[in-house]
Amino acid sequence: MGVRVVGPYFDPARPKWCNSFREFLNAIFDHRQCSPVHRLKYHTNDRWERAEFHARCARLRGLIPARVEVHIIRWREQSEGEALHNRYILTDLGGVTFPAGLDEGDPGETDDMSLLDEDLCRLRSSQFDVASSAFDFVDQIVIRGTR
């Protein structure tokens, strides 16, 4: 699985998202030898048309370390199905949830991070697999870092 980030409200055109995205990548990749290419999967919603979302994502290239690929996978909720609302960081070792979001937030704000139990982590991870039926797959954008 690697690392999966689920941020339904991710907006790569806004600094409060880009700043936290960059810091998250720094925490994962700055002290690692990434050979030949390391991947991070970022799952989000489909609120923009494809061309507009591609344009918004183009600015991320300079935030991503070289030899790292970020796969941004967009999903659509199904009627009478799961809500694409919660925010997660999911890995092979476990997962956490952030109720208020993965962006910087406003000055003075804090958030509570909660550890997911093993079964819930597996369930949430499986929901963001293309073969899953929890959400409808829309598209995927692959961005190779240049930093």
Biotite code that builds the C-alpha atoms (Angstrom):
import biotite.structure as struc

atoms = struc.array([
    struc.Atom([0.000, 0.000, 0.000], chain_id="A", res_id=1, res_name="MET", atom_name="CA", element="C"),
    struc.Atom([2.730, 2.553, 0.834], chain_id="A", res_id=2, res_name="GLY", atom_name="CA", element="C"),
    struc.Atom([1.350, 5.912, 1.993], chain_id="A", res_id=3, res_name="VAL", atom_name="CA", element="C"),
    struc.Atom([-2.184, 7.025, 1.166], chain_id="A", res_id=4, res_name="ARG", atom_name="CA", element="C"),
    struc.Atom([-3.398, 10.472, 2.095], chain_id="A", res_id=5, res_name="VAL", atom_name="CA", element="C"),
    struc.Atom([-7.133, 11.091, 1.964], chain_id="A", res_id=6, res_name="VAL", atom_name="CA", element="C"),
    struc.Atom([-7.982, 14.780, 1.814], chain_id="A", res_id=7, res_name="GLY", atom_name="CA", element="C"),
    struc.Atom([-11.365, 15.318, 0.175], chain_id="A", res_id=8, res_name="PRO", atom_name="CA", element="C"),
    struc.Atom([-11.070, 19.114, 0.210], chain_id="A", res_id=9, res_name="TYR", atom_name="CA", element="C"),
    struc.Atom([-7.497, 19.351, -1.106], chain_id="A", res_id=10, res_name="PHE", atom_name="CA", element="C"),
    struc.Atom([-6.956, 22.526, -3.133], chain_id="A", res_id=11, res_name="ASP", atom_name="CA", element="C"),
    struc.Atom([-3.498, 22.700, -4.737], chain_id="A", res_id=12, res_name="PRO", atom_name="CA", element="C"),
    struc.Atom([-4.082, 26.333, -5.729], chain_id="A", res_id=13, res_name="ALA", atom_name="CA", element="C"),
    struc.Atom([-4.284, 27.581, -2.123], chain_id="A", res_id=14, res_name="ARG", atom_name="CA", element="C"),
    struc.Atom([-1.164, 28.182, -0.013], chain_id="A", res_id=15, res_name="PRO", atom_name="CA", element="C"),
    struc.Atom([-2.708, 26.713, 3.160], chain_id="A", res_id=16, res_name="LYS", atom_name="CA", element="C"),
    struc.Atom([-2.913, 23.366, 1.324], chain_id="A", res_id=17, res_name="TRP", atom_name="CA", element="C"),
    struc.Atom([0.412, 23.648, -0.522], chain_id="A", res_id=18, res_name="CYS", atom_name="CA", element="C"),
    struc.Atom([2.292, 24.499, 2.669], chain_id="A", res_id=19, res_name="ASN", atom_name="CA", element="C"),
    struc.Atom([1.000, 21.493, 4.591], chain_id="A", res_id=20, res_name="SER", atom_name="CA", element="C"),
    struc.Atom([1.459, 19.264, 1.500], chain_id="A", res_id=21, res_name="PHE", atom_name="CA", element="C"),
    struc.Atom([5.126, 20.346, 1.228], chain_id="A", res_id=22, res_name="ARG", atom_name="CA", element="C"),
    struc.Atom([5.761, 19.770, 4.949], chain_id="A", res_id=23, res_name="GLU", atom_name="CA", element="C"),
    struc.Atom([4.170, 16.336, 4.791], chain_id="A", res_id=24, res_name="PHE", atom_name="CA", element="C"),
    struc.Atom([6.396, 15.379, 1.853], chain_id="A", res_id=25, res_name="LEU", atom_name="CA", element="C"),
    struc.Atom([9.443, 16.733, 3.712], chain_id="A", res_id=26, res_name="ASN", atom_name="CA", element="C"),
    struc.Atom([8.628, 14.566, 6.718], chain_id="A", res_id=27, res_name="ALA", atom_name="CA", element="C"),
    struc.Atom([8.356, 11.454, 4.565], chain_id="A", res_id=28, res_name="ILE", atom_name="CA", element="C"),
    struc.Atom([11.044, 11.881, 1.923], chain_id="A", res_id=29, res_name="PHE", atom_name="CA", element="C"),
    struc.Atom([13.783, 14.330, 2.970], chain_id="A", res_id=30, res_name="ASP", atom_name="CA", element="C"),
    struc.Atom([15.756, 11.752, 4.948], chain_id="A", res_id=31, res_name="HIS", atom_name="CA", element="C"),
    struc.Atom([15.144, 8.777, 2.646], chain_id="A", res_id=32, res_name="ARG", atom_name="CA", element="C"),
    struc.Atom([16.967, 7.491, -0.338], chain_id="A", res_id=33, res_name="GLN", atom_name="CA", element="C"),
    struc.Atom([14.222, 7.313, -2.956], chain_id="A", res_id=34, res_name="CYS", atom_name="CA", element="C"),
    struc.Atom([15.361, 4.823, -5.539], chain_id="A", res_id=35, res_name="SER", atom_name="CA", element="C"),
    struc.Atom([14.399, 4.617, -8.295], chain_id="A", res_id=36, res_name="PRO", atom_name="CA", element="C"),
    struc.Atom([11.006, 6.300, -7.786], chain_id="A", res_id=37, res_name="VAL", atom_name="CA", element="C"),
    struc.Atom([8.907, 6.510, -4.641], chain_id="A", res_id=38, res_name="HIS", atom_name="CA", element="C"),
    struc.Atom([5.139, 7.039, -4.816], chain_id="A", res_id=39, res_name="ARG", atom_name="CA", element="C"),
    struc.Atom([2.591, 8.730, -2.619], chain_id="A", res_id=40, res_name="LEU", atom_name="CA", element="C"),
    struc.Atom([-1.131, 8.409, -3.335], chain_id="A", res_id=41, res_name="LYS", atom_name="CA", element="C"),
    struc.Atom([-3.325, 11.396, -2.508], chain_id="A", res_id=42, res_name="TYR", atom_name="CA", element="C"),
    struc.Atom([-7.085, 10.785, -2.689], chain_id="A", res_id=43, res_name="HIS", atom_name="CA", element="C"),
    struc.Atom([-9.523, 13.649, -3.088], chain_id="A", res_id=44, res_name="THR", atom_name="CA", element="C"),
    struc.Atom([-12.914, 14.583, -4.537], chain_id="A", res_id=45, res_name="ASN", atom_name="CA", element="C"),
    struc.Atom([-13.817, 15.660, -8.062], chain_id="A", res_id=46, res_name="ASP", atom_name="CA", element="C"),
    struc.Atom([-15.149, 19.172, -7.491], chain_id="A", res_id=47, res_name="ARG", atom_name="CA", element="C"),
    struc.Atom([-13.293, 20.711, -10.477], chain_id="A", res_id=48, res_name="TRP", atom_name="CA", element="C"),
    struc.Atom([-13.358, 19.858, -14.128], chain_id="A", res_id=49, res_name="GLU", atom_name="CA", element="C"),
    struc.Atom([-10.344, 17.818, -15.229], chain_id="A", res_id=50, res_name="ARG", atom_name="CA", element="C"),
    struc.Atom([-8.535, 20.649, -17.088], chain_id="A", res_id=51, res_name="ALA", atom_name="CA", element="C"),
    struc.Atom([-8.915, 23.066, -14.187], chain_id="A", res_id=52, res_name="GLU", atom_name="CA", element="C"),
    struc.Atom([-7.714, 20.481, -11.685], chain_id="A", res_id=53, res_name="PHE", atom_name="CA", element="C"),
    struc.Atom([-4.671, 19.680, -13.842], chain_id="A", res_id=54, res_name="HIS", atom_name="CA", element="C"),
    struc.Atom([-3.832, 23.386, -13.939], chain_id="A", res_id=55, res_name="ALA", atom_name="CA", element="C"),
    struc.Atom([-4.165, 23.640, -10.153], chain_id="A", res_id=56, res_name="ARG", atom_name="CA", element="C"),
    struc.Atom([-1.951, 20.572, -9.677], chain_id="A", res_id=57, res_name="CYS", atom_name="CA", element="C"),
    struc.Atom([0.827, 21.862, -11.969], chain_id="A", res_id=58, res_name="ALA", atom_name="CA", element="C"),
    struc.Atom([2.109, 24.105, -9.155], chain_id="A", res_id=59, res_name="ARG", atom_name="CA", element="C"),
    struc.Atom([2.796, 21.056, -6.974], chain_id="A", res_id=60, res_name="LEU", atom_name="CA", element="C"),
    struc.Atom([5.702, 19.808, -9.123], chain_id="A", res_id=61, res_name="ARG", atom_name="CA", element="C"),
    struc.Atom([8.170, 22.150, -7.405], chain_id="A", res_id=62, res_name="GLY", atom_name="CA", element="C"),
    struc.Atom([7.031, 21.053, -3.934], chain_id="A", res_id=63, res_name="LEU", atom_name="CA", element="C"),
    struc.Atom([7.661, 17.360, -4.577], chain_id="A", res_id=64, res_name="ILE", atom_name="CA", element="C"),
    struc.Atom([11.184, 15.975, -4.177], chain_id="A", res_id=65, res_name="PRO", atom_name="CA", element="C"),
    struc.Atom([12.878, 14.673, -7.324], chain_id="A", res_id=66, res_name="ALA", atom_name="CA", element="C"),
    struc.Atom([12.403, 10.911, -7.798], chain_id="A", res_id=67, res_name="ARG", atom_name="CA", element="C"),
    struc.Atom([9.052, 11.083, -6.012], chain_id="A", res_id=68, res_name="VAL", atom_name="CA", element="C"),
    struc.Atom([5.754, 10.690, -7.814], chain_id="A", res_id=69, res_name="GLU", atom_name="CA", element="C"),
    struc.Atom([2.475, 11.836, -6.336], chain_id="A", res_id=70, res_name="VAL", atom_name="CA", element="C"),
    struc.Atom([-0.592, 10.130, -7.724], chain_id="A", res_id=71, res_name="HIS", atom_name="CA", element="C"),
    struc.Atom([-3.640, 12.302, -7.126], chain_id="A", res_id=72, res_name="ILE", atom_name="CA", element="C"),
    struc.Atom([-6.690, 10.113, -7.430], chain_id="A", res_id=73, res_name="ILE", atom_name="CA", element="C"),
    struc.Atom([-10.106, 11.680, -7.648], chain_id="A", res_id=74, res_name="ARG", atom_name="CA", element="C"),
    struc.Atom([-13.300, 10.020, -6.460], chain_id="A", res_id=75, res_name="TRP", atom_name="CA", element="C"),
    struc.Atom([-17.018, 10.712, -6.600], chain_id="A", res_id=76, res_name="ARG", atom_name="CA", element="C"),
    struc.Atom([-19.496, 9.735, -3.898], chain_id="A", res_id=77, res_name="GLU", atom_name="CA", element="C"),
    struc.Atom([-22.192, 7.247, -4.796], chain_id="A", res_id=78, res_name="GLN", atom_name="CA", element="C"),
    struc.Atom([-25.827, 7.993, -4.017], chain_id="A", res_id=79, res_name="SER", atom_name="CA", element="C"),
    struc.Atom([-26.759, 6.399, -0.713], chain_id="A", res_id=80, res_name="GLU", atom_name="CA", element="C"),
    struc.Atom([-23.127, 5.410, -0.144], chain_id="A", res_id=81, res_name="GLY", atom_name="CA", element="C"),
    struc.Atom([-20.174, 6.435, 1.980], chain_id="A", res_id=82, res_name="GLU", atom_name="CA", element="C"),
    struc.Atom([-19.466, 10.148, 2.395], chain_id="A", res_id=83, res_name="ALA", atom_name="CA", element="C"),
    struc.Atom([-16.126, 11.332, 1.071], chain_id="A", res_id=84, res_name="LEU", atom_name="CA", element="C"),
    struc.Atom([-15.518, 13.581, 4.056], chain_id="A", res_id=85, res_name="HIS", atom_name="CA", element="C"),
    struc.Atom([-13.025, 12.235, 6.596], chain_id="A", res_id=86, res_name="ASN", atom_name="CA", element="C"),
    struc.Atom([-9.285, 12.881, 6.337], chain_id="A", res_id=87, res_name="ARG", atom_name="CA", element="C"),
    struc.Atom([-6.746, 10.100, 6.786], chain_id="A", res_id=88, res_name="TYR", atom_name="CA", element="C"),
    struc.Atom([-3.119, 9.177, 6.483], chain_id="A", res_id=89, res_name="ILE", atom_name="CA", element="C"),
    struc.Atom([-2.976, 5.424, 5.878], chain_id="A", res_id=90, res_name="LEU", atom_name="CA", element="C"),
    struc.Atom([0.142, 3.254, 5.688], chain_id="A", res_id=91, res_name="THR", atom_name="CA", element="C"),
    struc.Atom([1.162, -0.398, 5.859], chain_id="A", res_id=92, res_name="ASP", atom_name="CA", element="C"),
    struc.Atom([1.835, 0.125, 9.577], chain_id="A", res_id=93, res_name="LEU", atom_name="CA", element="C"),
    struc.Atom([-1.425, 1.849, 10.525], chain_id="A", res_id=94, res_name="GLY", atom_name="CA", element="C"),
    struc.Atom([-3.425, 4.978, 10.038], chain_id="A", res_id=95, res_name="GLY", atom_name="CA", element="C"),
    struc.Atom([-4.578, 8.201, 11.637], chain_id="A", res_id=96, res_name="VAL", atom_name="CA", element="C"),
    struc.Atom([-7.507, 10.541, 11.104], chain_id="A", res_id=97, res_name="THR", atom_name="CA", element="C"),
    struc.Atom([-7.624, 14.336, 11.352], chain_id="A", res_id=98, res_name="PHE", atom_name="CA", element="C"),
    struc.Atom([-11.190, 15.581, 11.989], chain_id="A", res_id=99, res_name="PRO", atom_name="CA", element="C"),
    struc.Atom([-10.604, 19.254, 11.073], chain_id="A", res_id=100, res_name="ALA", atom_name="CA", element="C"),
    struc.Atom([-8.483, 18.632, 7.987], chain_id="A", res_id=101, res_name="GLY", atom_name="CA", element="C"),
    struc.Atom([-4.999, 18.384, 6.526], chain_id="A", res_id=102, res_name="LEU", atom_name="CA", element="C"),
    struc.Atom([-4.532, 22.042, 5.619], chain_id="A", res_id=103, res_name="ASP", atom_name="CA", element="C"),
    struc.Atom([-2.732, 24.621, 7.809], chain_id="A", res_id=104, res_name="GLU", atom_name="CA", element="C"),
    struc.Atom([-5.890, 25.903, 9.431], chain_id="A", res_id=105, res_name="GLY", atom_name="CA", element="C"),
    struc.Atom([-6.240, 29.399, 10.820], chain_id="A", res_id=106, res_name="ASP", atom_name="CA", element="C"),
    struc.Atom([-3.853, 30.965, 13.359], chain_id="A", res_id=107, res_name="PRO", atom_name="CA", element="C"),
    struc.Atom([-4.452, 29.535, 16.827], chain_id="A", res_id=108, res_name="GLY", atom_name="CA", element="C"),
    struc.Atom([-6.430, 26.507, 15.656], chain_id="A", res_id=109, res_name="GLU", atom_name="CA", element="C"),
    struc.Atom([-5.539, 23.024, 16.815], chain_id="A", res_id=110, res_name="THR", atom_name="CA", element="C"),
    struc.Atom([-6.809, 19.611, 15.797], chain_id="A", res_id=111, res_name="ASP", atom_name="CA", element="C"),
    struc.Atom([-7.004, 16.179, 17.382], chain_id="A", res_id=112, res_name="ASP", atom_name="CA", element="C"),
    struc.Atom([-5.370, 13.280, 15.587], chain_id="A", res_id=113, res_name="MET", atom_name="CA", element="C"),
    struc.Atom([-6.708, 9.792, 16.309], chain_id="A", res_id=114, res_name="SER", atom_name="CA", element="C"),
    struc.Atom([-5.037, 6.455, 15.681], chain_id="A", res_id=115, res_name="LEU", atom_name="CA", element="C"),
    struc.Atom([-7.194, 4.003, 13.726], chain_id="A", res_id=116, res_name="LEU", atom_name="CA", element="C"),
    struc.Atom([-7.434, 0.433, 14.938], chain_id="A", res_id=117, res_name="ASP", atom_name="CA", element="C"),
    struc.Atom([-6.072, -2.193, 12.565], chain_id="A", res_id=118, res_name="GLU", atom_name="CA", element="C"),
    struc.Atom([-9.446, -3.323, 11.166], chain_id="A", res_id=119, res_name="ASP", atom_name="CA", element="C"),
    struc.Atom([-10.652, 0.223, 10.503], chain_id="A", res_id=120, res_name="LEU", atom_name="CA", element="C"),
    struc.Atom([-7.353, 1.140, 8.862], chain_id="A", res_id=121, res_name="CYS", atom_name="CA", element="C"),
    struc.Atom([-7.672, -1.866, 6.519], chain_id="A", res_id=122, res_name="ARG", atom_name="CA", element="C"),
    struc.Atom([-11.296, -0.987, 5.740], chain_id="A", res_id=123, res_name="LEU", atom_name="CA", element="C"),
    struc.Atom([-10.550, 2.670, 4.944], chain_id="A", res_id=124, res_name="ARG", atom_name="CA", element="C"),
    struc.Atom([-7.524, 1.691, 2.846], chain_id="A", res_id=125, res_name="SER", atom_name="CA", element="C"),
    struc.Atom([-9.599, -0.765, 0.843], chain_id="A", res_id=126, res_name="SER", atom_name="CA", element="C"),
    struc.Atom([-12.227, 1.899, 0.116], chain_id="A", res_id=127, res_name="GLN", atom_name="CA", element="C"),
    struc.Atom([-9.618, 3.892, -1.820], chain_id="A", res_id=128, res_name="PHE", atom_name="CA", element="C"),
    struc.Atom([-8.671, 1.077, -4.157], chain_id="A", res_id=129, res_name="ASP", atom_name="CA", element="C"),
    struc.Atom([-9.837, 1.323, -7.775], chain_id="A", res_id=130, res_name="VAL", atom_name="CA", element="C"),
    struc.Atom([-11.380, -2.142, -7.454], chain_id="A", res_id=131, res_name="ALA", atom_name="CA", element="C"),
    struc.Atom([-13.465, -0.982, -4.479], chain_id="A", res_id=132, res_name="SER", atom_name="CA", element="C"),
    struc.Atom([-17.112, -0.141, -4.783], chain_id="A", res_id=133, res_name="SER", atom_name="CA", element="C"),
    struc.Atom([-17.192, 2.461, -1.973], chain_id="A", res_id=134, res_name="ALA", atom_name="CA", element="C"),
    struc.Atom([-16.651, 5.422, -4.329], chain_id="A", res_id=135, res_name="PHE", atom_name="CA", element="C"),
    struc.Atom([-16.630, 5.929, -8.084], chain_id="A", res_id=136, res_name="ASP", atom_name="CA", element="C"),
    struc.Atom([-13.147, 6.362, -9.563], chain_id="A", res_id=137, res_name="PHE", atom_name="CA", element="C"),
    struc.Atom([-12.977, 9.564, -11.640], chain_id="A", res_id=138, res_name="VAL", atom_name="CA", element="C"),
    struc.Atom([-9.359, 9.935, -12.769], chain_id="A", res_id=139, res_name="ASP", atom_name="CA", element="C"),
    struc.Atom([-5.737, 10.004, -11.698], chain_id="A", res_id=140, res_name="GLN", atom_name="CA", element="C"),
    struc.Atom([-3.082, 12.646, -12.197], chain_id="A", res_id=141, res_name="ILE", atom_name="CA", element="C"),
    struc.Atom([0.577, 11.672, -11.790], chain_id="A", res_id=142, res_name="VAL", atom_name="CA", element="C"),
    struc.Atom([3.011, 14.447, -10.843], chain_id="A", res_id=143, res_name="ILE", atom_name="CA", element="C"),
    struc.Atom([6.754, 13.790, -10.793], chain_id="A", res_id=144, res_name="ARG", atom_name="CA", element="C"),
    struc.Atom([8.669, 16.065, -8.446], chain_id="A", res_id=145, res_name="GLY", atom_name="CA", element="C"),
    struc.Atom([11.373, 18.504, -9.515], chain_id="A", res_id=146, res_name="THR", atom_name="CA", element="C"),
    struc.Atom([12.578, 19.816, -6.127], chain_id="A", res_id=147, res_name="ARG", atom_name="CA", element="C"),
])
